[in-house]
């Protein structure tokens, strides 16, 4: 087991408010952080906002406000959204933070002194939306592949980072470390980039063209290229917390596939040049579309996370995002698909098990947990199902396969619902002589609820807490994942009446 864990989301660019894609990545990070903490690993989750660059200056100008006013407003919206969504982040970093600015300038000074930064001429096809140069080969029909706009020809003096100097070292590291980039397809894509001439990275913009950025410490006439600035947040954050030596490089960076090259190529070369160990792992997620189309305001198919939370509950949204996307692949969002998952898995599955177990315990025994009897074959199958679910869940989450991990838990929940149907305590209760067996069946169902709640707690935290409270389990006991089956409830323990955990939604 690791001594500690450091999990990061990308810094979200503040030219737009939080959307389904950024919400997905943040939910993944939050689930992993909760999962890690639940297993006794001290964990830090960092998220934040990327606030410099030409796009921000341009968007602020169009809005009729200063860049500072604009970024303060949007950064506050990101932070408020994650707070409203129950994201348990430990550090919210902004690239306009004084500590980050100072850190970036210290790194720039060090690289400049080591001759890893030099002055040269910057020429090429530049996309303002991407804030990067493109080669003719990278364009699609002469257009930026992301923004479908024609790049501008740019020629100006600038400062460069000797990125090519570290190209071979990064390629060799990726070839030797299978899990450095996950999933495998993105590792192969990165190696393809590194097998071609990488060139050096322009890391400045002249102030006469752009003043909104971190000033170069060795030339006041230039500001730092937004990517060189923003990527350093992953080390400036723990440094500002005074925990760098503790947290680095026990790192999992979570990103979307559109920013693979900066994180898999630029960032590792920067770390080597600055004398830092490379991060441990890069997890690359896919894109969400809607109804088979890319989400856009013009199509009216943008899914807003807070509106979805208000309609269906945050746990239902979290479950859908984690269950319906195989990490690393693209997925399609429709509200109908979310409702289908909610009704089938949450309402009919876990919610039904909670409601019927508590209702029968209340009806037949006034909520008092009854003694367990010698284990039958059916009882053993139930206990084994949840033990296997724990084993499978741990393995799948280590592989970032959230859909498979949750699937394994729901297999056990299905076994529990079948156990209730097959053992039929509602029928046995009609025979007074069978009352002890009815109590034993319900005790096993209550154990199933306890373990199910523990397993889903990192992914559905609000629902797990409601189950814990309904079962009357103390937080300290609930935190014990190794508590043996059958040892959690004394014979005089009382549980609450039924709760409607996931109300069905009519389409």
ZAZA-574832 format. One record per residue (C-alpha): y, x, z; residue number from 1. Coordinates in steps of 0.25 Angstrom, whole numbers. Each point is the difference from the previous one (the first is absolute). Layout:
REM ZAZA-574832
     yy     xx     zz    n
      Y      X      Z  NUM
...
END
This chain:
REM ZAZA-574832
     yy     xx     zz    n
      0      0      0    1
     14      5     -4    2
      9      4     11    3
     12     -7     -6    4
      4     -7    -13    5
     13     -1     -8    6
      1    -11    -10    7
     12     -2     -9    8
      4    -10    -11    9
      9      4    -11   10
     15     -1      3   11
      4    -13     -7   12
     11      2    -10   13
     12     -9      5   14
      4     -5    -14   15
     -9    -12      3   16
     -4     -8     12   17
    -15     -1      5   18
    -10     -6     -9   19
    -15     -2     -1   20
     -3     14     -4   21
      8      7     11   22
     -6    -11     10   23
    -14      4     -5   24
      2     15      2   25
      6     -3     14   26
    -11     -9      4   27
    -10     10     -4   28
      7     11      8   29
      1    -10     12   30
    -14     -4      0   31
     -5     15     -1   32
      9      4     12   33
     -5    -12      8   34
    -14      4     -3   35
      2     14      4   36
      7     -4     13   37
    -11     -9      3   38
    -10     11     -1   39
      8      8     10   40
      7      9    -10   41
     15      3      3   42
      7     -5    -12   43
     14      1     -6   44
      3    -10    -12   45
     13      4     -7   46
      7     -9    -11   47
     15      0     -4   48
      9      0    -12   49
      4      9    -11   50
     16     -1     -1   51
      5     10    -10   52
      1      2    -15   53
      7     -6    -12   54
     -7    -14      0   55
      6     -2     14   56
     14      4     -4   57
     -1     -8    -12   58
     -5    -13      7   59
     10      2     11   60
     11      1    -10   61
     -4    -13     -7   62
     -1     -7     13   63
     15      5      3   64
     -4      7     13   65
     -1     15      4   66
    -14      6     -1   67
      0      1     16   68
      3    -14      1   69
    -11     -4    -10   70
    -11      9      6   71
      3     -5     14   72
     -1    -14     -4   73
    -13      2     -8   74
     -7      9     11   75
      3    -10     10   76
     -7    -11     -8   77
    -12      9     -2   78
     -1      3     15   79
      2    -15      4   80
    -11     -4    -10   81
    -10     10      6   82
      4     -5     14   83
     -2    -14     -4   84
    -13      3     -6   85
     -5      6     13   86
     -1     15     -6   87
     -2      9     11   88
      7     12     -5   89
      4     12      9   90
     11      6     -8   91
      9     -6    -10   92
      7     11     -8   93
     11     -1    -10   94
      4     12     -9   95
     15     -2      4   96
     -4      3     15   97
      7     13      5   98
    -12      6      5   99
     -7     -2    -14  100
     12      6     -7  101
      0     12      9  102
    -14      2     -3  103
      1     -1    -15  104
     11     10      0  105
     -8     10      9  106
    -12     -1    -10  107
     10      2    -12  108
      6     12      7  109
    -14      7      3  110
     -4     -3    -15  111
     13      6     -6  112
     -1     12      9  113
    -15      2     -5  114
      5     -1    -14  115
     -8    -13     -2  116
     13     -6     -5  117
      8      5    -11  118
     11     -5     -9  119
     -3     -4    -14  120
      3    -10    -12  121
     -6    -14      1  122
     -3     -6    -13  123
     -8    -12     -4  124
     -2    -15     -1  125
      4     -6     13  126
     -3    -14      6  127
     10     -5     10  128
    -10    -11      5  129
    -10     11      3  130
     10     11      3  131
     -9     10     -7  132
     -2      7    -14  133
    -10     -4    -10  134
     -7      7    -11  135
     -1     -7    -13  136
    -15     -1      2  137
      2     -8     13  138
      9    -10     -6  139
     -6    -13     -7  140
      6     -3    -13  141
     12      9      4  142
      2     -8     13  143
     -2      3     15  144
    -14     -6      3  145
      5     -6     13  146
     14     -6     -4  147
     -2     -2    -15  148
     13      6     -2  149
      4     12     -9  150
      3     13      8  151
     13      7     -1  152
      1     14     -6  153
      5      9     12  154
      5     14      0  155
      7      6     12  156
     -1     12      9  157
     -9     -2     13  158
     -8      6     10  159
    -15      1     -2  160
    -12      2     10  161
    -11      9     -5  162
    -11    -11      0  163
     -8      7    -11  164
     -2     12     10  165
     -9     -9      8  166
     -7     -7    -10  167
    -13      7      0  168
     -1      0     15  169
      1    -15      0  170
    -10     -2    -11  171
    -10      9      7  172
      2     -8     13  173
     -2    -13     -6  174
    -13      5     -7  175
     -6      5     13  176
      4    -12      8  177
     -7    -12     -5  178
      8    -10      9  179
     14      6     -1  180
      4    -12    -10  181
     -7    -13      1  182
     -5     -8     -8  183
     -7     11     -9  184
      7     -5    -12  185
     13      4      5  186
     -5     13      4  187
     -5      2    -15  188
     13     -4     -5  189
      8     10      9  190
     -9     11     -5  191
      3     -4    -14  192
     14      2      3  193
     -2     13      6  194
     -8      6    -11  195
     12     -1     -9  196
     13      8      1  197
      7     -6     12  198
     13      7     -1  199
     11      1     11  200
      6    -12      7  201
     15     -2     -1  202
      5     -3     14  203
     15     -3     -1  204
     10     -9     -6  205
     15      5     -2  206
      9     -8      9  207
      9     -3    -12  208
    -11     -9     -5  209
     -6     -4     14  210
      6      2     14  211
    -10     -9      7  212
    -10      9      5  213
     -3     12      9  214
      9     12     -3  215
     -6     13     -3  216
      2     10     11  217
      3     11     -9  218
      8     -7    -11  219
     10    -11      5  220
      1     -5    -15  221
    -14     -6      0  222
     -8    -10      7  223
    -15      0      1  224
     -9     -7    -10  225
     -5    -13      7  226
    -15      3     -1  227
      2     14      7  228
      8     -6     11  229
     -9    -12      2  230
    -14      7      0  231
      5      9     12  232
      0    -13      9  233
    -15      2      3  234
      3     13      7  235
     14     -3      5  236
     -4    -12      7  237
    -10      6      9  238
      9     12      2  239
     11    -10      5  240
    -10     -6      9  241
     -3     14      6  242
    -14     -2     -4  243
     -2      8    -13  244
    -10     10      6  245
     -8    -12      5  246
      0     -9    -12  247
      0      9    -12  248
     -9      1     -8  249
     -8    -11      5  250
      6     -9    -10  251
     -4    -11     -9  252
     11     -3    -10  253
     -1    -14     -6  254
      7     -3    -14  255
      0     -8    -12  256
     -5      5    -13  257
     13      1     -6  258
      5     11      8  259
    -13      8     -1  260
      6     13     -7  261
     11      2     11  262
    -10     -1     11  263
    -12      7     -6  264
      8     11     -8  265
     14      2      5  266
     -2     -2     15  267
    -12     10      2  268
      7     11     -8  269
     13     -3      9  270
     -9      1     13  271
     -6     14     -5  272
     13      5     -3  273
      6     -4     13  274
    -12      6      8  275
     -6    -13      5  276
    -15     -4     -1  277
     -3    -10    -10  278
     -2    -14      4  279
    -14     -5      3  280
     -2    -12    -10  281
      8     -8    -10  282
     -4    -15     -2  283
      4     -6    -13  284
      1    -15     -1  285
      1     -9    -12  286
     10    -11     -5  287
      1    -15      3  288
      2     -9    -12  289
      2    -15      1  290
     -8     -9     -9  291
     -3     12     -9  292
     15      4     -2  293
      8     11      7  294
      8     -6     11  295
     15     -2     -4  296
     12     -9      3  297
      1     -4    -14  298
    -14     -6      0  299
      2     -6     13  300
    -13      5      5  301
      5      9     11  302
     -8     -2     13  303
      9      1     12  304
     -7      5     13  305
      8     -7     10  306
     -1    -13     -7  307
    -15      1     -1  308
     -1      4     15  309
      8    -13      3  310
     -9     -9     -8  311
    -14      6      3  312
      2      9     12  313
      0     16      0  314
    -15      1      3  315
     -3     -8    -12  316
      9      8     -9  317
     -6     13      6  318
    -14     -4     -2  319
      2     -4    -15  320
      7     13     -3  321
    -11      8      6  322
    -11     -8     -5  323
      4     -3    -14  324
      4     14     -4  325
    -10     11     -1  326
      9     12      4  327
      4      8    -12  328
     -2    -11    -10  329
      9    -10     -5  330
      0    -15      5  331
      5    -13     -4  332
      8     -9     10  333
      1    -15     -1  334
      3     -9     12  335
    -12     -8     -4  336
     -9     12      2  337
      6      2     14  338
     -2    -14      4  339
    -15      1     -5  340
     -2     12      9  341
      7     -7     11  342
     -9    -12      0  343
    -13      6     -4  344
      0     13      9  345
     10     -3     11  346
     -1    -15      2  347
    -14     -3     -3  348
     -5     14      4  349
      6      6     13  350
      9    -12      3  351
    -12     -9      0  352
     -9      9      9  353
     12      1     10  354
      2    -15      0  355
    -14     -5      1  356
     -4     10     11  357
     11     -3      9  358
     -1    -15     -2  359
    -15      0      3  360
      2      9     12  361
     11     -9      5  362
     -8    -13     -2  363
    -13      4      5  364
      4     10     12  365
     15     -3      2  366
      3     14     -6  367
     -9      8      9  368
     -9     11     -6  369
    -14     -2      3  370
    -11     10      3  371
     -7      7    -12  372
    -15     -2     -1  373
    -11      9     -5  374
      4      4    -14  375
     -6     -8    -12  376
     -2      6    -14  377
     12     -8     -4  378
      8      5     11  379
     -3     14     -4  380
      3     -2    -14  381
     14     -5      4  382
      3     12      9  383
     -6     10    -11  384
     10     -6    -10  385
     12      3      8  386
     -5     14      3  387
     -2      3    -15  388
     13     -6     -3  389
      7     10      9  390
     -8     12     -7  391
      3     -5    -14  392
     15     -3      4  393
      2     15      5  394
     -6      6    -12  395
      8     -9    -10  396
     13      2      7  397
     -2     15     -1  398
     -1     -2    -15  399
     12     -9      0  400
     -9    -11     -5  401
      7    -11      8  402
     -6    -11     -9  403
    -14      5      3  404
      3      2     15  405
      5    -14      2  406
    -12     -5     -9  407
    -10      6     10  408
      7     -7     12  409
      0    -13     -7  410
    -15      2     -3  411
     -2      0     15  412
      9    -12      2  413
     -8     -8    -10  414
    -13      4      8  415
      7     -5     12  416
      3    -14     -6  417
    -14     -1     -6  418
     -5      3     14  419
      7    -12      5  420
     -5     -9    -11  421
    -14      5      2  422
     -1      0     15  423
      8    -13      0  424
      5      0     15  425
      7    -14     -3  426
    -14     -6     -2  427
     -7      8     11  428
     11     -5     10  429
     -6    -14     -1  430
    -12      5      8  431
      3      3     14  432
    -12     10      1  433
      6      8    -12  434
     14      2      7  435
     -3     14      4  436
     -3      4    -14  437
     12     -7     -5  438
      8      9     10  439
     -7     12     -5  440
      3     -3    -14  441
     15     -2      3  442
      0     13      8  443
     -5      7    -12  444
     11     -7     -9  445
     11      4     10  446
     -5     15     -1  447
      1     -2    -15  448
     14     -4      1  449
      4     11      9  450
     -6     11     -9  451
      5     -7    -12  452
     14      0      6  453
     -1     15      3  454
     -4      3    -14  455
     11     -8     -7  456
     11      4     10  457
      6     12     -8  458
      0    -10    -12  459
      3    -13      6  460
      7      4     13  461
      6    -14      3  462
    -13     -7     -2  463
     -8     10      8  464
     10     -2     12  465
     -1    -15     -1  466
    -15      1      1  467
      1     10     12  468
      9     -9      7  469
     -9    -12     -2  470
    -12      8      5  471
      7      4     12  472
     -3     15     -3  473
      9     10      7  474
      7     10    -10  475
     -7     12      7  476
    -13     -6     -2  477
      3     -5    -14  478
      4     15     -4  479
    -14      4      3  480
     -7      1    -13  481
    -13      5      7  482
     -2    -11     10  483
    -15     -4     -2  484
     -3    -14     -6  485
     -2    -10     11  486
      8      8     11  487
     14     -5     -2  488
     -1    -14      7  489
     -5     -3     14  490
     -7    -14      2  491
     12     -5      7  492
     10      4    -11  493
      8    -11     -7  494
      5     -1    -14  495
     11    -10     -5  496
     -2    -12     -9  497
      0      0    -15  498
     11      7     -8  499
      4     -3    -14  500
      1     15     -4  501
      2     -3    -15  502
      4    -14     -5  503
     -5     -3    -13  504
     10     -1    -11  505
     -1    -11    -11  506
      3      6    -13  507
END
